[in-house]
Amino acid sequence: MTQAKAQRVAPAANLYVVAAPSGGGKTSLIAALLRLDDQLRLSVSHTTRPARNGEVNGQHYFFVSNEEFARLVAKNAFLEHARVYDHCYGTGREQVQRHMDRGFAVMLDIDWQGAEQIRQSFPTCRSIFILPPSLEELHRRLSLRGQDSAEVIQRRMHKARSELSHASEFDYLIVNDDFEAALQDLRAIIRSGSHQRPDQASRSETILAQMLENA
């Protein structure tokens, strides 16, 4: 990918929720978009899961103990929080508000449960769901990552089918079958808040319907 110089784009809204099933590519898309746009900030979530190789505390996640996470929940420190598989994840209220107070648009990399909670607190937020082109391709991506056992991959696929059933609740659907095209679609939504082209929206809905039918 050829990196362009960071630009100011005057985002149309100040809070964006991006969700996808594991392996859908949302984390890579968000990282690429942040390199292109200096007016965006990513909210770094808290989690109780262990750090993976190469992950940095405070950059990828704030890695905390179960006890610390429970303490933060009790303090109402999270805009949203949920248990995913065997670990907890939460979006820090103070961090998001600090970015917004400084005039930045904030992106949240969370799941559909978190998105539902965020909509209640921020009705004007925009939500984007990243779709894989097919369930077969999603399984292939999870396998190629080499991070999980076959059993864990099957758990992720089962959860993905559940997550896809909530995709229609989001404002926008983007099919990530071509990374550069998906990145440009995501960037266009952030820049202008414009709706997807009719042909693009129709294609996304068709692919989603096919996956739900095969789930």
HELIX and SHEET records of a PDB file:
HELIX    1   1 LYS A   26  LEU A   36  1                                  11    
HELIX    2   2 ASN A   66  ALA A   74  1                                   9    
HELIX    3   3 ARG A   93  ASP A  101  1                                   9    
HELIX    4   4 TRP A  112  SER A  121  1                                  10    
HELIX    5   5 LEU A  135  ARG A  145  1                                  11    
HELIX    6   6 ALA A  150  LEU A  164  1                                  15    
HELIX    7   7 ALA A  167  GLU A  169  5                                   3    
HELIX    8   8 PHE A  179  SER A  192  1                                  14    
HELIX    9   9 PRO A  198  ASN A  214  1                                  17    
SHEET    1   A 5 LEU A  40  SER A  43  0                                        
SHEET    2   A 5 ALA A 105  ASP A 109  1                                        
SHEET    3   A 5 LEU A  15  ALA A  19  1                                        
SHEET    4   A 5 ARG A 126  LEU A 131  1                                        
SHEET    5   A 5 TYR A 172  VAL A 175  1                                        
SHEET    1   B 4 PHE A  62  PHE A  63  0                                        
SHEET    2   B 4 HIS A  46  THR A  47  1                                        
SHEET    3   B 4 HIS A  87  GLY A  92 -1                                        
SHEET    4   B 4 PHE A  78  VAL A  84 -1                                        
END                                                                             
